[in-house]
């Protein structure tokens, strides 16, 4: 079980980053990784100046590179010369995915410094589905999980300044845990899959935070960021405890992954991961016979989309994604079963829940 050894979230959380680097770096070479203009500015102004001067800092910016391009380029660069003692990822999900993959490939620890709260990857070893596909093509090996961070420093003042859609996405990702746990329980009962009550309880607790605090989240500001970050960290730790993404990813995530695949095939722009998962959770909870309206109502309260139109994706692709979702990870048993949904059943599901 690999979980973060230091977790600090709240205003000015980055004030202690110098101490955390001192505690966990294996030598004096520290690599800071950021994304575009905004995250690079945060890294340059809020992170690097707080790292003690005795450390040699290499600052790598992804800019417009794709995840797999950045991993390939940075891996080649960091494999030469003296090995870094620690990685520090400063950014959103894309940057943190690159950082945790490099940490896995180079056998290093890393600090997660999220600048948004869009998904539970900020504190977990999990990677985005499309990145895992790209890594398999590039490196010829299956990387299903990378590494959990050794520390998470989430400055909620910084996170609160990210676009509101990132918090909405984080809420969608968290509400999907209600479905993920039902799917996991189903796989345990029908397929004998290992099940951790502790990990499941932590994931459900994280989802329940969003239901209880939805009105406060909608208000925006630092408190909203703090609520969502707290829940996302709990979900990330649940995955670390389980040793898989099972407590956080079920049929609703398969639906989101299917949309991502279709976006590449048909050339449309997918919505943020958590927003897709939120809408997926509405529909999959309907299949489970659970309280899908509670999920829908909570998404509405936090300002997240609950229809294909609001999501910006055509009805046809919603239906196609529902039909192929069970094929995405056939080894992961869910409410979709082994044969999935017919087109007619998928269309009825989407209409009954008001998604289309």
MARPA-414189 format. One record per atom (N, C-alpha, C): residue in one letter; x, y, z. Coordinates in steps of 0.02 Angstrom, whole numbers, plus 50000, padded with zeros to 5 digits. Example, Ala and Ser with C-alpha at 12.3 -4.5 7.8 and 13.67 -1.06 7.14 Angstrom:
% residues 2
A506604971650390
A506154977550390
A506604983550390
S506424988850354
S506844994750357
S506455000250394
***
This chain:
% residues 356
X500424994050000
X500005000050000
X500445006250000
X500335010549951
X500745016549943
X500295022649947
X500355026450002
X499945032450010
X500395038350026
X500155044550014
X500565050450029
X500745050750103
X501375052550116
X501605053050185
X501505060050214
X501385064850172
X501255071750195
X500695074650151
X500165076850182
X499615080050146
X499445086650181
X499505092050144
X499345098650171
X498905102250120
X498315104450141
X497895108350096
X497595114250134
X497515119750099
X497245125850129
X497615131850101
X497425137850125
X497765143850101
X498505143750120
X498925145750074
X499655146250086
X499985139450101
X499695134050076
X499985127450088
X500685126850061
X500855130850011
X501515130349980
X502075133450022
X501895136650077
X502415139550119
X502905134350145
X502675128150152
X503105123050181
X503465118750129
X503405120550066
X503685116050015
X504445115150022
X504795120350046
X505515119650057
X505665114150107
X505285113850161
X505385108650212
X505225101750184
X504705101350144
X504505094850115
X505035092350066
X505305096750026
X505845094849980
X506445092450020
X506615095950073
X507185093850116
X507065086950144
X506455085550164
X506295079150196
X506325073250148
X506135074350085
X506025068650040
X506505068149981
X506885073249966
X507335072749909
X507925068149925
X508095063649879
X508635058849890
X509325061949878
X509335067549843
X509965071249833
X509795078649820
X510285082349796
X510165089549788
X509905091549719
X509715086649680
X509445088149613
X508685087349614
X508345092849604
X507615092849605
X507345095149537
X506855091549512
X506555093349447
X505845095849459
X505695101849435
X505025104749439
X504715104349370
X504115101549366
X503765100749301
X503125104749302
X503015108749250
X502405112649245
X502115111949174
X501555115249162
X501225114649097
X501295120849055
X500735124549047
X500735130449005
X500925136749043
X500685142449019
X500875148949047
X500675149549120
X500055147949137
X499815149049206
X500175144649257
X500235138249243
X500565133849292
X501315135149295
X501605137149239
X502315138849240
X502435145149282
X501975149849279
X502035155849320
X501965154149394
X501495149749410
X501415147749480
X502035144249505
X502315139749463
X502925136249482
X503505141149493
X503565146049447
X504115150849450
X504055155649508
X503435157449526
X503335162549578
X503185159649647
X502855153949650
X502625151349714
X502995145149739
X503315141449693
X503625135149712
X504385135649713
X504685137249657
X505415137249651
X505755141949701
X505505148049712
X505845152549760
X505845149949832
X505395145249847
X505345142549916
X505775136349926
X506075133749873
X506515128049880
X507205130549899
X507515127949953
X508155130549976
X508685130849921
X509115135849926
X509615137149874
X510125131649865
X510205127249913
X510695121849907
X510495116649854
X509855116849833
X509615111949784
X509725114649713
X509925110149669
X509985111749598
X509305110349565
X508995115449538
X508315114649512
X508325114649436
X508015109549408
X507905109249335
X507165110449324
X506995115449284
X506305117449273
X506085115249203
X505625110349199
X505395107749136
X504665109849124
X504535112749065
X503865115149049
X503585111048991
X502985108349001
X502665104448949
X502435108748891
X502185114648907
X501905119248857
X501375115548815
X501485115148749
X500975112048705
X501095104648693
X501595101748726
X501725094648716
X501145090348741
X501015084848706
X500535080048732
X500845076448791
X500435072848829
X500695069248886
X501245064348868
X501135060248817
X501625055148799
X502255058348769
X502185063948733
X502775067448706
X503205070148763
X502875073148812
X503245075848869
X503595070348908
X503255064748919
X503555059148955
X504165056548918
X504105055648853
X504665053148813
X505255057948815
X505125064448803
X505665069448802
X505995070148870
X505585070848922
X505855071848989
X506215065649015
X505955059748997
X506275053449019
X506975052948989
X507045054448926
X507705054248893
X508175059348926
X507915065248941
X508325070448972
X508545068549042
X508085065949082
X508235064449152
X508615057949161
X508635053849110
X509005047549114
X509755048649105
X509935054549082
X510645056149071
X510925059649133
X511555058349148
X511885061849203
X511645059449271
X511735063649321
X511555061749390
X510795061449398
X510575056149431
X509865055049440
X509555060449485
X508965062849468
X508625067649513
X508465064449580
X508405068649631
X508225066049697
X507485066449710
X507135070549671
X506425071549683
X506115075249623
X505485073649608
X505105077249558
X504555081349593
X504395087149565
X503855091249591
X503405093149532
X502785090649532
X502315092149479
X501865097849498
X501855103249458
X501455109149473
X500965110249416
X500335108649427
X499845109549373
X499215105549383
X498845104649328
X498235100749330
X498365093449315
X497835089949295
X497895082749285
X498415080649235
X498485084449181
X498965082649128
X499685082849155
X499855088149191
X500525088849219
X500655083449272
X500165082249314
X500255077349368
X500305070249340
X499945068849286
X500005062249253
X500715061249226
X500985066449195
X501675066049169
X502165065149226
X502075068849280
X502535068449337
X502525061549369
X501925058849381
X501885052349414
X502135046649369
X502045047449303
X502315042349257
X503075042449257
X503365048449255
X504095049049258
X504355046249324
X504005047649378
X504215044949443
X504205037349442
X503705034449410
X503665027149404
X504235024449361
X504355027549303
X504865025049257
X505575025849285
X505675031249323
X506345032749350
X506445030349422
X505915027449450
X505925025049520
X506105030749568
X505715036149564
X505815042049606
X505175043549644
X505255047649696
X504665050349731
X504485057049699
X503865059149709
X503665065749683
X503175069149730
X503175075749726
X502695079849763
X502165082249714
X501535081449732
X500975083849692
X500775090849716
X500815095749670
X500605102549685
X500045104349635
X499425102449650
X498885103749603
X498705111149599
X498555113449539
X498325120349529
X497585120649512
X497265114949509
X496545114549499
X496295108249533
X495635107649540
X495345101949575
X494855098449529
X495095096349471
X494655093549420
X494555086049425
X495005082449458
X494925075149466
X495355072649523
X495255066249541
X495585063549600
X496295061049586
X496565062549528
X497255060849513
X497765064749553
X497535069949589
X498005074149626
X498345070449683
X498035064949707
X498335061349763
X498365053849752
X498295051749690
X498255044549677
X498775042349626
X498885035849619
X499345033249568
X499015032249500
X498375033849494
X498015032449431
X498205037349376
X498135034949314
X498285038949254
X497665039449210
X497635044549168
X497075045249123
X497075039449073
X496485037549051
X496405031749007
X496775032648941
X496705038348910
X497025039448845
X497785039548852
X498035042348907
X498765042248917
X499015035148924
X498645030948960
X498855023948966
X498885020448898
X498405022048855
X498405019248788
X499025021648749
X499165028148754
X499735030948717
X500395028148744
X500445027148809
X501055024448839
X501175017248815
X500625013548808
X500685006648785
X500975006448714
X500745011048672
X501005011348604
X501735013648603
X501905018448645
X502565021448643
X503095017048676
X502935014248735
X503425010448773
X503335002948768
X502775000748739
X502674993648728
X502524989748792
X502314993248844
X502134989748906
X501514992948935
X501144988948972
X500524991349001
X500674994449069
X500525000849076
X500605004349140
X499905006149164
X499625002049207
X498935003249229
X498925008249287
X499425007949330
X499485012649386
X500205015049388
X500305021349407
X500985023949412
X501185023949486
X501325029849514
X501505030349585
X501065035549619
X500905034249682
X500575039349722
X501105044349744
X500915050649753
X501415055649775
X501655054249846
X502275056149859
X502535055649927
X502225061149971
X502025066649938
X501705072249973
X501235075849926
X500705078749955
X500235082949918
X500195089649953
X500345094949915
X500285101749941
X499795105449897
X499195106449922
X498655109449883
X498485116249911
X498715121449879
X498585128349900
X497895130249874
X497405130649919
X496715131749897
X496595138849873
X497025143549890
X496955150349862
X497115150149787
X497645146449770
X497825145749699
X497285141749662
X497065136249691
X496565131949659
X495905135649648
X495725140049695
X495095143649689
X495095148549630
X495685150149604
X495735154849548
X495685151249480
X495665144649481
X495585140849418
X494875141649393
X494745140549329
X494065141249302
X493565136949342
X492955139449351
X492455135949391
X492295128949364
X492395127949299
X492255121449270
X492695116049300
X493285117849325
X493725112849355
X493435110149420
X493145114549461
X492815112149522
X492205107949505
X491825110049456
X491235106149434
X491455099249411
X492005098949375
X492275092549352
X492485088249411
X492815091249460
X493005087549519
X492415084649555
X491865088549558
X491255086049590
X490955080149551
X490965080649485
X490705075049444
X491115068749455
X491775069549458
X492205063749470
X492055060649537
X491935064849587
X491805062249655
X491115058949660
X490605061849631
X489945058849634
X489915052149599
X490365051049552
X490385044649517
X490585038849563
X490865040449622
X491065035049668
X490465031049693
X489875034349696
X489275030649717
X489145024749670
X489265025749606
X489185020349557
X489765015449560
X490375018149564
X490975013849564
X490945008649620
X490725010649678
X490695005949734
X490155000649723
X489585002649695
X489064997649679
X489334992649628
X489694995049578
X489984990549528
X490494985849560
X490894988549606
X491404984449639
X491074979049682
X490544980949718
X490184975949759
X489884970549715
X489634972549657
X489344967749610
X489874962849585
X490454965449567
X491004961149544
X491244956449599
X491224958849661
X491424954749718
X490934948949727
X490284950449722
X489774945249733
X489734940249675
X489774942849614
X489664938549555
X490304935449527
X490874938849537
X491494936549507
X492044934849558
X491894935849622
X492384934349673
X492964939249675
X492874945149649
X493414950049648
X493564952449719
X494204953649733
X494394956249799
X494054962949812
X493844963849874
X493474969949893
X493734972549959
X493864978949964
X494104982050025
X493564986650053
X493284984750110
X492774989050141
X493064995750162
X493694995650183
X494015001850204
X494085006750146
X494335004250089
X494415008450030
X493735010850005
X493245006350005
X492575008149982
X492265013550026
X492345012850091
X492065017750138
X492375024550128
X493035024750116
X493365031150105
X493125034450041
X493035030549989
X492785033349925
X492075036049934
X491655032349968
X490965034549979
X490935040850022
X491355041050072
X491385046950115
X491585053150075
X492045052250028
X492255057849985
X491675060349942
X491285055649916
X490705057549874
X490165061049916
X490065058549977
X489555061450020
X489715068650040
X490355070350043
X490555077250058
X490255081950006
X490265079949943
X490005084249890
X489255085149895
X488895079749912
X488165080149919
X487995084949976
X488335084250032
X488175088350091
X488375095650083
X488905096950044
X489165103850040
X489065106949971
X488595104349933
X488495106749864
X488365114149860
X487945116749905
X487775123849903
X488395128249916
X488805126049963
X489415129849979
X489905129649921
X489935123949887
X490375123349829
X490155128049773
X489505128449762
X489235132749708
X489425140149721
X489485142049784
X489635149049801
X490325151249776
X490775146449766
X491445148149741
X491905150649796
X492515152449778
X492995154949826
X493425149549857
X493835151649905
X494325147149935
X493995141349972
X493435142650006
X493105137250043
X492865131749996
X492595133649938
X492375128649889
X492955124249868
X493515127449853
X494115123649832
X494325118949887
X494305121249950
X494525117050006
X494085110950014
X493425111750006
X492955106150012
X493095100849959
X493165103049897
X493255098349842
X493945094949846
X494455098849863
X495135095949869
X495155090649923
X494845092149980
X494815087250035
X494515080650011
X493965081149975
X493625075149951
X494035071449898
X494355075149853
X494775072049801
X495365068349831
X495665071249882
X496225067949915
X495995061449947
X495405061549979
X495135055450008
X495025050049957
X494765051949899
X494655047049845
X495315044249819
X495805048649812
X496465046449789
X496785041449836
X496715042849901
X496985038249951
X496615031549950
X495965031749936
X495575025549931
X495855020949877
X496065023949821
X496365019949768
X497035016949789
X497425020949826
X498065018349850
X497965012549897
X497465013049941
X497325007649988
X497115001249951
X496695002149900
X496444996349862
X496974993449815
X497464997549798
X497974995349750
X497714995149679
X497144998549667
X496854999049601
X496385004949600
X496115006549542
X495635012149536
X494925009849551
X494825003649572
X494155000849581
X493695005149625
X493925007849682
X493455011649723
X493245018349693
X493585020349640
X493445026949611
X493215026649539
X493205020749509
X493085020249437
X492675014149420
X492055015249397
X491625009749377
X491345010749308
X490725008849298
X490415009249232
X490365016349207
X490295021149253
X490255028149233
X490915030549202
X491475027949227
X492125029549198
X492215026149130
X491945020049124
X491985016649059
X491615020649006
X491055023549025
X490675027948980
X491095033948960
X491435037049009
X491855042848994
X492445040848949
X492755035248963
X493305032848921
X493055031548849
X492455028848844
X492175027548777
X492075034048739
X491855039248773
X491785045848741
X492465048348717
X492975047448759
X493655049548740
X493885045948677
X493765039448674
X493955035548615
X493575037948553
X492935039148561
X492535041448505
X492755048348481
X492985052448528
X493215059248509
X493815058848463
X494245053948474
X494815052948429
X494585050248361
X494095045848363
X493875042648301
X493485047548257
X493065051748289
X492625056048250
X492835063448251
X493345065148289
X493615071848287
X493235077148325
X492825075248374
X492495080348416
X492895081348480
X492765086848513
X493135088448575
X492765085348635
X493105081048673
X492785078248732
X492705083548786
X492245082548831
X492175086948889
X492685085048942
X492795089248992
X493235087349047
X493025080649078
X493515076849097
X493415069949122
X492865069549175
X492905073749226
X492425073449281
X491715075049260
X491635079549212
X490965081249188
X490655075249151
X491065071849112
X490825065749077
X490645060349128
X491055059649179
X490925054549230
X490285056049269
X490165062549282
X489565064449318
X488935062449280
X488915063849215
X488345061849175
X488305054249169
X488885051049163
X488895043749163
X488615040949227
X488755044249284
X488515041749349
X487755042149353
X487465047449325
X486735047949324
X486435041749291
X486685040149232
X486405034549193
X486555027749224
X487165026849248
X487335020249276
X486985018949342
X486865024249381
X486485023349442
X485755021449427
X485495023949372
X484825021949349
X484815014449335
X485335011949302
X485375004749288
X485405000749353
X485755003449403
X485815000049467
X485155000249506
X484695004549486
X484075005349524
X484175009549585
X484705013649586
X484865017849643
X484595024949634
X484805029249678
X484555036149680
X484925040549630
X484785039549566
X485115043349514
X484915050749515
X484315052149540
X484085059049543
X484485063149593
X484725059849647
X485145063349696
X485795065549663
X486085061249622
X486705063049586
X486565068749539
X486015068349502
X485835073549454
X485715080249489
X485335080049543
X485185086149580
X485815089449608
X486275085249632
X486895088049660
X487325091149605
X487345087949547
X487715090949491
X487415097649472
X486755098149471
X486425104549456
X486615109749508
X486615107849572
X486785112549625
X487485115549618
X487955111449596
X488645113949590
X488775117149522
X488265117149479
X488335120449414
X488605116049358
X488625109449370
X488895104849319
X488345102849270
X488525101049208
X488035099049158
X487715092349175
X487075091649155
X486725085349165
X486405082849101
X486525086249045
X486265084148981
X486825084048929
X486715080348876
X487205080148821
X487305087048792
X486765090748786
X486805097548758
X487255101948801
X487145101848866
X487565105948911
X488285103548911
X488385097048900
X489055094248897
X489415096148833
X489015097948782
X489315099848717
X489475093948673
X489135088248685
X489255082248646
X488605079948614
X488625078048551
X488015076048515
X487705069748546
X487045069448542
X486675063648569
X486935057048541
X487085057148477
X487315051048443
X487925048048476
X488385052448498
X489005049948529
X488875047548600
X488385050548634
X488185047948700
X487945040748694
X487525039548645
X487245032848634
X487795027948613
X488215030048567
X488775025648545
X489215023848605
X489365028748647
X489795027548705
X489475022548753
X488825023048763
X488475018248806
X488515011148778
X488465010648713
X488465004048681
X489145000648684
X489685004448680
X490355001448679
X490705001548747
X490405004648797
X490745005648861
X490994999148893
X490604993848887
X490794987548920
X491414984348889
X491604986648829
X492184983848795
X492834987348815
X492784992948849
X493374996948865
X493864993148910
X493604990448963
X494004986349009
X493604979949024
X493624975048979
X493204969148987
X493354965249051
X493954966149078
X494124962549140
X493794965749201
X493534971849194
X493224975449249
X492464974649246
X492204970149287
X491484968749285
X491094974449316
X490554976549283
X490124981949308
X489394980249294
X488954984849308
X488244984049295
X488104983049221
X488574984849178
X488484983949106
X488544976649085
X488804972549130
X488874965449115
X489394964049062
X489364958049034
X489864956048984
X489634957348912
X488994958448903
X488734959748835
X488534966948823
X488504970948877
X488364978048869
X487634979548852
X487524985548825
X486854987948809
X486734987648733
X486134986048714
X485944986848644
X485854994348630
X485834996148567
X485725003148550
X485045005548577
X484545001348572
X483875003148596
X483885004348672
X484214999848708
X484255000548781
X484655006848800
X485185008248763
X485595014148777
X485195020548766
X484815020648712
X484415026648697
X483875027648750
X483565022148770
X483045022648822
X483355025248888
X483935022548906
X484275024648967
X484415032148966
X484695034548911
X484865041648906
X484245046048908
X483695043648879
X483075047648879
X482735047448947
X482715041648979
X482395041049045
X482715045549097
X483365046449091
X483735050649140
X483785057949118
X483515059449059
X483535066349036
X484195068649008
X484645063948996
X485305065748969
X485235067948896
X484785064748859
X484645066948790
X483905068548783
***
